[in-house]
Amino acid sequence: MTSLTLVRRIRARPQIVFDAMTTAEGIARWWGPDAGPVLISESDPRVGGRYRVRFRRQAGSEHECSGEFLKVVKPEHVIMSWRWKGGEEDPAESRVEIRLRAIPEGTEVTFTHAQLDNEASRQSHEEGWTGALNKLEALFATGVSGQ
Amino acid sequence: MVNYQDRLDRTFAALTDPTRRAILARLEHSDGASISQLAEPFEIKLPAVMKHLDVLESAGLINRKKSGRTVTVRLRAQPMREAMAWLHRYERFWSASLDRLTLLAESAEKATRRTER
């Protein structure tokens, strides 16, 4: 239903970015919402392989997420399933997709995290709710200022 | 179950009309309004307003509740709010993560270039 896409340009070649994003050593150094430590990092980046990441937030709480690699094309494309352990933050399974594209200065990373309601929402997650919501917000804003 | 694509189509179809957008904007800042209150600013007849409300309701953007002879119309913001909350949470999570990933990959790139020389 909802999907989030972030695009980053990184001054490093795709192979280096790919390894940083998918290997256990790489994941241990960047994964998490703040500067809290990654406590467990396991990753087997091939189709059917699994990953598991446990991290501690600076505020002290620990969280763990894991999933399966559904698509792995080095060094350009990864799709993996995502689920929180215990399901307390977000019980549903979601999907993370990473696309890497070589550009003159390095790599353009397109990172998408999509919530999955059902098969139909997965297939159309690129269109996402982001656009719809932004549009609705804009409409409300114009409606209000036009009063 | 309502298909996701259908839902999105209906939402957009509902939002293409300026009268319907004005109705939503009005509802956003009130705790419900009667149909005659909603019809008041527009130079259209009540049945036309009812039709607009049908479209908004089938898109899940409003609900109507009858008590006695009055129908109260309310904005149904919960599905939107849930979607927004999900987006904001993961945006914070991944923005921070990708910032660190960028630093890591860029320093790895520099190190690799040094050894390649």
Contacts between the chains, C-beta under 8 A, distances in Angstrom:
chain1	res1	chain2	res2	distance
A	1	B	4	6.4
A	1	B	83	6.4
A	2	B	83	4.5
A	2	B	86	4.9
A	2	B	87	5.7
A	4	B	87	5.5
A	4	B	90	5.1
A	4	B	91	5.7
A	4	B	94	7.0
A	6	B	91	7.4
A	6	B	94	5.7
A	6	B	95	6.6
A	6	B	98	6.1
A	8	B	98	5.2
A	8	B	101	7.8
A	8	B	102	6.1
A	10	B	101	7.6
A	10	B	102	5.0
A	10	B	105	5.2
A	10	B	106	6.3
A	11	B	106	5.1
A	11	B	109	6.4
A	12	B	105	3.9
A	12	B	106	5.2
A	12	B	108	6.3
A	12	B	109	3.5
A	13	B	109	6.4
A	13	B	112	7.9
A	16	B	105	5.3
A	16	B	108	5.0
A	16	B	109	5.3
A	16	B	112	6.5
A	17	B	101	7.6
A	17	B	105	4.7
A	19	B	108	7.9
A	20	B	101	5.9
A	20	B	104	5.2
A	20	B	105	4.7
A	20	B	108	6.4
A	21	B	101	6.5
A	26	B	104	7.0
A	29	B	100	6.9
A	29	B	104	5.2
A	30	B	97	5.5
A	30	B	98	7.7
A	30	B	100	3.9
A	30	B	101	4.1
A	30	B	103	8.0
A	30	B	104	5.4
A	31	B	97	5.6
A	32	B	93	7.6
A	32	B	96	7.1
A	32	B	97	6.1
A	33	B	92	5.8
A	33	B	93	4.3
A	33	B	96	5.2
A	33	B	97	7.2
A	34	B	96	6.0
A	89	B	89	7.9
A	90	B	86	7.2
A	90	B	89	8.0
A	106	B	106	8.0
A	106	B	109	7.1
A	107	B	105	7.6
A	109	B	98	7.2
A	109	B	101	8.0
A	111	B	94	6.2
A	111	B	98	6.4
A	113	B	90	5.2
A	113	B	94	6.3
A	115	B	86	6.0
A	117	B	4	6.4
A	118	B	1	6.5
A	118	B	4	6.9
A	120	B	3	5.1
A	120	B	4	4.7
A	120	B	5	6.2
A	121	B	4	4.1
A	124	B	4	6.1
A	124	B	5	5.6
A	124	B	8	7.8
A	127	B	8	7.0
A	129	B	8	7.7
A	129	B	83	4.9
A	129	B	87	7.7
A	130	B	87	6.5
A	132	B	8	6.0
A	132	B	11	5.9
A	132	B	12	7.0
A	133	B	80	6.4
A	133	B	83	6.1
A	133	B	84	6.2
A	133	B	87	7.4
A	135	B	12	7.7
A	135	B	15	7.0
A	136	B	11	7.7
A	136	B	15	6.7
A	136	B	80	6.8
A	139	B	15	5.9
A	139	B	21	5.1
A	139	B	24	7.3
A	139	B	25	7.6
A	140	B	24	6.8
A	140	B	25	5.6
A	140	B	28	5.7
A	142	B	21	7.8
A	143	B	21	5.3
A	143	B	22	5.8
A	143	B	24	6.8
A	143	B	25	2.7
A	143	B	26	7.8
A	143	B	28	7.8
A	144	B	25	5.5
A	144	B	28	7.4
A	144	B	29	7.3
A	146	B	22	7.9
A	146	B	25	7.9
A	147	B	25	7.2
